[in-house]
Amino acid sequence: MTDPAPLPMAEARIALSHLEGNVRRIRQWTEGKTRIMAVVKANAYGHGANRVAASLETAGISDFGVANIQEAMALRTGGGVRQQSAILAFSSPLVSQIESYLRYDIAMTLCSFEILHAAEAIAASNGKRLSVHVKTDTGMGRLGLPPAETMELLRAVRNSGNIELKGIYTHFAEGSRPDGFTALQLDRFRELVTQYESESGRTVCKHAASSGAMLCRKDSWFDMVRPGIMLYGYLPDPVMHSPVPVVPVMQLEAKVVFIKTVGTGDTVSYNRTWVAPDPRRVATIAAGYADGYPRSLSNRGSVVIGGKSFPQIGNVTMDQIMVDLGTNSDVKIGDKAILFGWEGPSADDIARITGSISYEVLCSVSNRVVRVFI
Ligand SMILES: Cc1ncc(COP(=O)(O)O)c(C=O)c1O
């Protein structure tokens, strides 16, 4: 007889119906005019890449973006995506990784002549063609050659028998702001791709927009958009007005494991930063900063139990937090507390308090938190 698995103390509930609804609304917004590459890097922003990708495929997505070759291989081998679906790894590769791109049929981001020459040799010795998307730096200042040098790189790719150009792309530094720098980056990108297409007589898949630009500049859509955060139910900048309503996909929940009454002057947690002003009940909840509940929320967060909000008190510890139940709540051991999600504070609420962004809150939910797909 096998022992039944104990119930998890903390779980991240992943609502796949919310994810699919978000895709539907993004598709309505883009009017079916452009392909959608779903960005599922960083374990699909903490949500679980394989299950998320499978669900996105059901919703009609067949292009995926990940951070690097390791994530791409995990997606190919983990059953997340079908063989026909395309995967692009955004990072510039190390030479030692190039062979894996060929073996797992992953498109490589190309932004240097060194990598091009190494890739040509490796592809030739494998008797295969390597798919690449050339990335140009129009102002993000992270990866890519400036447009004029990118044009030289594109010419070299055109002359290569073993490298297949699948796309040209760039990334915006402040895509949620439609004017100013975004407009400048867009001009630079448009000029490059126009020059390439007229000189080569070929058309190529051009892509630039992540969630922000996708929302605020239709002329940034080109042939494909690359939304990440909006798939998961948040806006790139919570203050921006969004014409596309999206719903959070992740809810972080943990169990109430202990309840006590404290007296006036009693203190709670490390460094005694919370002092009871009068007698009240305090619940201990089984999730802490090792699960992804930021320590910087200490004495500043709130959780929802049974539909009511309670303040988090004392320093957040590695595995547990405490909340002030007041004097007459009916919370009991075993109840679930919602730390953030669609029924509690949002990841944006947490980010606002801690000086972060929803992206980081979502990605910080650690591996020991069980993902439950609903
Ligand atoms: C190259 C690239 N494209 C698209 C995205 C998706 O961005 P967002 O989550 O803001 O939609 C990212 C995320 O950082 C990225 O690095």
The ligand as an ORCA input file, in Angstrom:
! r2SCAN-3c Opt
* xyz 0 1
  C      12.101     39.623    -26.366
  C      10.847     39.658    -25.565
  N       9.671     39.672    -26.198
  C       8.499     39.695    -25.524
  C       8.463     39.736    -24.144
  C       7.134     39.789    -23.435
  O       6.989     40.993    -22.744
  P       5.671     41.320    -21.902
  O       5.641     40.295    -20.809
  O       5.888     42.692    -21.395
  O       4.520     41.188    -22.828
  C       9.668     39.748    -23.447
  C       9.653     39.827    -21.985
  O      10.457     40.363    -21.322
  C      10.892     39.699    -24.180
  O      12.070     39.698    -23.553
*
